[in-house]
């Protein structure tokens, strides 16, 4: 980072986790010689969080610059306005650090991408840290006790999946509201967080009271480290390595029309260094297992399985091949009790021949079946004392039988997405699946 770059701290987290309380405490306790600018984003027309921050600044007679963006999310609908706003802020105000509080529905990976991809923003700013504030009690209910959250985000993503993604893309977790859980529950929550993001530091706190030194100008953010270090990614690599060291029957790389890397739900699966070793979930008191097959799922039996996922599964990610959906690989995102599926590009097997052959030549390790090409199922599960045999056996029962492999798959009734703009979310509240156009 050059001397002219302004460090940016992104303070993400779910609704009610305590982001604004943490931000106000930061402004109260930050060194007086540090001039801090704040940008607060809220989904509603009235930016309540910004008003609370403004009130705190006024009470403290502080020179802090507070900017608000409302009625939208800065990681999607307001991304351009967000980029323009922080550029204008850098040109018109003098400050030493910028703190961004996205809405509770924001994905920090996309907020970070806006800062980095906007050329003018990247000229003025340098990402310093991405912090996720976690409500310890809510996180325990969802990821340890297995209680259902029926809310979905603005784009129909299950809220529990967003909570997991906010942890998976950060370098510091502020485990807040620890006064609302027991010591045993807190230990369980910490284990799950470590399994979801092994590289992140964890600070426990009550009412957002954390030392400013862990939030400002810490130089902690490393994009390559963060984007490839989620627990499910490391578990996937860990099991691949085990397979390679064993019988060599591992799953190779995949071909998709919209990307050159193995991508489970938006995160590139590339070579990276994790302190010279992987951190399988077992290191943090959870277990993991992988599931790979080169045969499609029967859509109706898969729906039944996904509607009643084993209670010990905390997180599952990966690619699915579902009969009747031959063109596209499907992402599977499971967090807590909720499941979301959407399209993850085109199987290389369905590309025009000249492109398919060029693709295969460029990727000699591509796992290829002469009849079905690169179509396959490749999933990883993380949870509490997983019964690996039971999971694999129950999923095997969802596969097409030998007889069904020769049938017309188009006759199957299937709720699964068939186009890139569709996604499938299971709504536990009404106990049914629904395809949503996004």
C-alpha positions in Angstrom: 0.0 0.0 0.0 1.4 3.4 -0.9 1.3 6.3 1.5 -1.5 7.9 -0.6 -3.8 5.0 -0.4 -6.7 5.3 2.1 -7.3 2.1 4.1 -10.8 0.7 3.9 -12.4 -1.4 6.6 -15.6 -3.2 5.6 -17.8 -4.0 8.5 -20.3 -6.7 7.3 -22.7 -9.0 9.0 -26.3 -10.0 9.2 -29.3 -8.0 10.3 -29.2 -7.3 14.0 -25.7 -8.7 14.5 -24.5 -5.4 16.0 -22.6 -3.7 13.1 -23.9 -0.2 13.9 -23.3 -0.6 17.6 -19.7 -1.8 16.8 -19.2 1.2 14.4 -20.4 3.7 17.1 -18.1 2.2 19.6 -15.3 2.5 17.1 -16.0 6.1 16.6 -16.2 6.8 20.3 -12.8 5.1 21.1 -10.7 5.7 18.0 -7.6 7.9 18.5 -8.5 11.6 18.2 -5.7 12.2 15.7 -7.3 9.7 13.2 -9.9 11.3 10.9 -12.4 8.6 9.9 -15.0 8.7 7.1 -18.0 6.4 7.3 -20.3 5.1 4.6 -23.5 3.4 5.8 -25.7 1.4 3.4 -29.3 0.4 4.2 -31.9 -1.5 2.1 -34.8 0.7 3.1 -35.7 4.2 2.0 -35.0 5.5 5.5 -31.4 4.8 6.5 -31.9 4.1 10.2 -28.3 2.9 10.8 -26.8 6.1 9.2 -29.1 8.2 11.5 -27.8 6.4 14.6 -24.2 6.9 13.5 -24.9 10.6 12.8 -26.4 11.0 16.2 -23.4 9.4 17.9 -21.0 11.7 15.9 -23.1 14.8 16.9 -23.1 13.7 20.6 -19.3 13.3 20.5 -18.8 16.6 18.7 -16.8 14.6 16.1 -15.6 15.8 12.7 -16.3 12.3 11.2 -17.8 12.4 7.7 -20.9 10.2 7.5 -22.2 9.3 4.0 -25.3 7.2 3.4 -26.6 5.1 0.5 -30.2 3.9 0.9 -33.0 2.0 -0.8 -30.7 -0.7 -2.2 -27.6 -2.8 -1.7 -24.1 -1.6 -2.5 -23.0 -5.1 -3.5 -25.5 -5.2 -6.4 -28.1 -2.6 -7.2 -26.1 0.3 -5.8 -22.6 -0.9 -6.8 -22.0 1.8 -9.3 -23.3 4.5 -7.0 -21.2 3.1 -4.2 -18.0 3.3 -6.3 -18.8 6.9 -7.5 -19.6 8.0 -3.9 -16.3 6.8 -2.4 -14.3 8.3 -5.2 -16.1 11.7 -4.7 -15.5 11.4 -1.0 -11.8 10.9 -1.5 -11.7 14.0 -3.7 -13.7 16.3 -1.5 -12.8 15.4 2.1 -9.6 14.7 4.0 -9.5 11.6 6.1 -7.2 8.8 7.2 -9.4 5.8 6.9 -12.8 4.8 5.5 -15.2 2.4 7.3 -18.0 0.9 5.2 -21.0 -0.6 6.8 -22.9 -2.5 4.1 -26.5 -3.6 4.7 -27.2 -6.9 6.4 -28.1 -8.4 3.1 -24.7 -7.6 1.4 -22.1 -10.1 0.4 -18.7 -8.7 1.5 -17.0 -10.4 -1.5 -19.1 -8.3 -3.9 -18.5 -5.1 -1.9 -14.8 -5.7 -1.9 -14.9 -6.4 -5.7 -16.5 -3.0 -6.3 -13.6 -1.2 -4.4 -11.0 -3.2 -6.3 -12.6 -3.1 -9.8 -13.5 0.6 -9.9 -10.3 2.1 -11.3 -10.7 5.4 -9.7 -11.6 3.9 -6.3 -8.6 1.6 -6.5 -6.5 4.6 -7.1 -7.6 6.3 -3.9 -8.2 3.3 -1.6 -6.7 0.0 -0.5 -8.7 -2.7 1.2 -7.4 -3.1 4.7 -9.7 -5.6 6.4 -13.0 -7.3 5.9 -14.8 -7.8 9.2 -17.9 -9.9 9.7 -20.0 -9.3 12.8 -21.8 -12.4 14.0 -24.7 -12.7 16.4 -23.4 -15.6 18.5 -26.9 -16.6 19.6 -28.5 -16.6 16.2 -25.5 -18.4 14.7 -25.8 -21.1 17.3 -29.5 -21.5 16.7 -28.9 -21.9 12.9 -25.7 -23.8 12.6 -25.5 -25.8 15.8 -29.1 -26.3 17.0 -30.3 -26.6 13.4 -33.3 -24.2 13.8 -34.9 -22.9 10.7 -34.7 -19.4 9.4 -37.4 -19.0 6.7 -36.4 -15.5 5.6 -34.7 -15.0 2.2 -32.6 -12.1 0.9 -33.6 -9.6 -1.7 -32.5 -12.0 -4.5 -34.2 -15.0 -2.9 -31.0 -16.4 -1.5 -31.6 -18.2 1.9 -30.6 -16.0 4.7 -28.6 -18.8 6.4 -26.5 -19.1 3.2 -25.7 -15.4 3.2 -24.7 -15.6 6.9 -22.3 -18.4 6.0 -20.9 -16.5 3.0 -20.3 -13.4 5.1 -18.1 -15.6 7.4 -16.4 -17.4 4.5 -15.2 -14.1 2.9 -13.6 -12.2 5.7 -10.3 -12.0 7.6 -11.8 -11.2 11.0 -14.9 -12.4 12.7 -16.3 -10.3 15.6 -18.3 -12.8 17.6 -20.8 -10.5 19.2 -23.5 -10.9 21.8 -21.6 -13.6 23.6 -23.5 -12.7 26.8 -26.5 -14.4 25.2 -24.9 -17.8 24.9 -23.3 -20.2 27.4 -19.6 -21.0 27.4 -20.4 -24.4 25.8 -22.5 -22.8 23.1 -19.9 -20.2 22.4 -17.3 -23.0 22.0 -19.6 -24.7 19.5 -20.1 -21.5 17.5 -16.3 -20.8 17.4 -15.7 -24.3 16.0 -18.3 -23.8 13.2 -16.8 -20.4 12.3 -13.3 -21.9 12.2 -14.5 -24.7 10.0 -16.3 -22.2 7.6 -13.3 -19.9 7.4 -10.0 -21.3 8.9 -7.9 -18.3 8.0 -10.0 -15.7 9.8 -9.1 -14.3 13.2 -11.9 -14.4 15.9 -12.5 -11.7 18.5 -15.3 -12.2 21.0 -17.2 -9.2 22.1 -20.3 -7.9 23.9 -22.3 -5.0 22.4 -19.6 -4.3 19.8 -17.0 -3.2 22.3 -13.7 -4.0 20.4 -10.4 -2.2 20.4 -10.1 0.1 17.4 -6.6 -1.3 16.7 -8.2 -4.6 15.4 -10.4 -2.7 12.9 -8.4 0.2 11.6 -5.2 0.2 9.5 -4.2 -3.4 10.3 -3.1 -4.5 6.8 -4.8 -7.8 7.3 -6.7 -8.3 4.0 -5.2 -10.6 1.4 -7.5 -11.3 -1.5 -5.8 -14.5 -2.7 -5.8 -15.9 0.8 -9.4 -15.0 1.6 -11.1 -16.0 -1.6 -9.6 -19.5 -1.6 -9.6 -20.3 2.1 -13.3 -21.1 2.9 -13.6 -24.3 4.8 -15.6 -26.1 2.1 -12.9 -25.3 -0.4 -10.1 -26.6 1.9 -12.2 -29.7 2.7 -12.7 -30.3 -1.0 -8.9 -30.1 -1.7 -8.2 -32.2 1.4 -10.4 -35.0 0.1 -9.0 -34.7 -3.4 -5.5 -35.1 -2.0 -6.6 -38.1 0.0 -8.0 -39.7 -3.2 -4.9 -38.9 -5.1 -2.7 -40.4 -2.4 -5.0 -43.5 -2.3 -6.4 -45.1 -5.4 -6.0 -42.0 -7.5 -9.8 -41.9 -8.3 -10.2 -38.2 -7.8 -12.4 -35.7 -9.6 -10.5 -33.5 -12.0 -11.2 -30.0 -13.1 -14.4 -29.0 -14.7 -15.3 -27.2 -17.9 -17.9 -24.4 -17.9 -18.8 -21.9 -20.5 -18.5 -19.0 -18.0 -15.2 -19.7 -16.4 -12.0 -21.6 -16.6 -11.8 -22.8 -13.0 -13.7 -25.1 -10.8 -16.4 -22.9 -9.3 -18.8 -23.8 -6.5 -21.2 -20.9 -6.2 -19.0 -18.0 -7.3 -15.6 -18.7 -5.7 -12.8 -19.8 -8.0 -11.1 -23.0 -7.1 -7.5 -22.3 -7.8 -4.0 -23.1 -6.5 -3.3 -21.2 -3.3 -1.2 -21.3 -0.2 -2.8 -21.7 3.3 0.2 -21.3 5.6 1.7 -24.3 3.7 -1.0 -26.7 4.7 -4.8 -27.3 4.5 -7.1 -26.9 7.5 -9.7 -29.7 7.2 -12.8 -29.1 9.4 -11.7 -31.9 11.7 -9.0 -29.6 13.1 -11.8 -27.5 14.6 -14.0 -30.2 16.0 -16.2 -30.8 13.0 -16.0 -33.5 10.3 -16.2 -33.4 6.6 -16.8 -35.8 3.7 -16.9 -35.6 0.0 -19.3 -37.2 -2.5 -18.5 -37.7 -6.2 -20.3 -39.7 -8.9 -20.4 -39.7 -12.7 -24.1 -40.5 -12.8 -27.0 -38.0 -12.5 -29.5 -37.6 -9.7 -33.1 -38.5 -10.2 -34.8 -35.1 -9.7 -37.8 -36.3 -7.6 -35.6 -38.4 -5.3 -33.1 -35.6 -4.9 -35.9 -33.2 -3.9 -36.9 -35.6 -1.2 -33.3 -35.8 0.0 -32.8 -32.1 0.0 -36.1 -31.5 1.8 -34.8 -33.6 4.7 -31.0 -33.1 4.9 -29.3 -34.9 7.8 -29.4 -32.8 10.9 -25.7 -33.1 11.5 -24.8 -31.2 8.2 -23.9 -27.6 8.8 -22.6 -26.7 5.3 -22.6 -28.3 1.9 -21.4 -26.9 -1.4 -20.6 -28.3 -4.8 -21.8 -29.2 -8.3 -24.8 -31.3 -9.2 -25.7 -33.2 -12.3 -29.5 -33.7 -12.4 -31.3 -35.8 -15.0 -33.3 -33.6 -17.4 -31.0 -30.7 -16.9 -28.2 -31.8 -19.3 -26.8 -28.4 -20.4 -25.8 -26.8 -17.1 -24.0 -27.7 -14.0 -26.0 -26.8 -10.9 -24.6 -25.1 -7.8 -25.7 -26.5 -4.5 -25.5 -24.2 -1.5 -26.7 -25.6 1.8 -26.3 -23.6 5.1 -28.1 -24.6 8.2 -31.4 -26.0 7.2 -31.8 -24.1 3.9 -30.9 -25.0 0.4 -30.4 -22.9 -2.7 -29.6 -24.2 -6.2 -28.7 -22.2 -9.3 -26.9 -22.6 -12.6 -23.1 -22.7 -12.7 -22.3 -22.4 -16.4 -22.4 -24.9 -19.2 -20.8 -28.4 -19.1 -17.9 -28.6 -21.5 -19.6 -31.7 -23.0 -22.4 -29.5 -24.4 -20.1 -26.9 -26.1 -19.7 -27.0 -29.9 -17.1 -29.6 -30.9 -14.3 -27.1 -31.9 -14.6 -25.3 -28.5 -14.9 -28.6 -26.6 -11.8 -30.0 -28.1 -9.8 -26.9 -27.6 -11.0 -26.8 -24.0 -9.9 -30.4 -23.4 -6.5 -29.8 -24.9 -6.0 -26.8 -22.6 -6.9 -28.9 -19.6 -5.3 -32.3 -19.7 -6.5 -33.2 -16.2 -10.2 -32.7 -17.1 -12.2 -35.6 -15.7 -13.9 -36.9 -18.9 -16.3 -39.8 -19.6 -16.5 -40.8 -23.2 -20.3 -40.9 -23.1 -21.2 -38.1 -20.6 -18.1 -35.9 -20.9 -17.4 -33.8 -17.8 -20.9 -34.1 -16.3 -20.6 -35.3 -12.7 -21.6 -34.8 -9.1 -19.0 -33.2 -6.8 -20.1 -32.2 -3.3 -18.4 -31.6 0.0 -20.2 -31.7 3.4 -19.2 -30.1 6.8 -21.0 -30.9 10.0 -21.1 -32.4 13.5 -19.9 -36.0 13.6 -21.1 -36.7 10.1 -22.1 -40.2 9.3 -20.2 -40.4 6.0 -21.5 -43.9 5.1 -25.1 -42.9 5.7 -24.8 -39.7 3.6 -23.2 -41.5 0.7 -25.6 -44.4 0.8 -28.6 -42.1 0.9 -27.3 -40.0 -2.0 -26.6 -43.1 -4.0 -30.2 -44.0 -3.6 -31.0 -40.7 -5.3 -29.0 -41.6 -8.4 -30.6 -43.0 -11.6 -30.6 -46.7 -11.7 -29.1 -48.7 -14.6 -32.6 -49.0 -16.1 -33.4 -45.3 -15.6 -30.2 -44.4 -17.4 -31.7 -45.7 -20.6 -35.1 -43.9 -20.2 -36.2 -40.5 -21.5 -35.2 -38.2 -18.7 -37.3 -35.3 -20.0 -40.4 -37.1 -18.6 -39.3 -36.5 -15.0 -41.1 -33.7 -13.1 -38.3 -31.4 -12.1 -38.2 -28.2 -10.1 -34.5 -27.6 -10.8 -33.3 -24.5 -12.7 -33.0 -25.0 -16.5 -31.7 -21.5 -17.3 -28.9 -19.3 -16.0 -31.4 -16.7 -14.7 -33.3 -19.2 -12.5 -32.6 -20.5 -9.0 -34.3 -22.9 -6.7 -34.8 -22.2 -3.0 -36.5 -24.5 -0.5 -39.0 -22.6 1.7 -39.2 -24.5 4.9 -42.1 -22.3 6.1 -44.5 -23.6 3.4 -42.6 -26.9 2.9 -42.3 -26.6 -0.9 -39.7 -25.8 -3.6 -40.0 -22.9 -5.9 -38.1 -21.8 -9.0 -37.4 -18.1 -9.0 -36.3 -16.0 -11.9 -33.5 -13.7 -10.9 
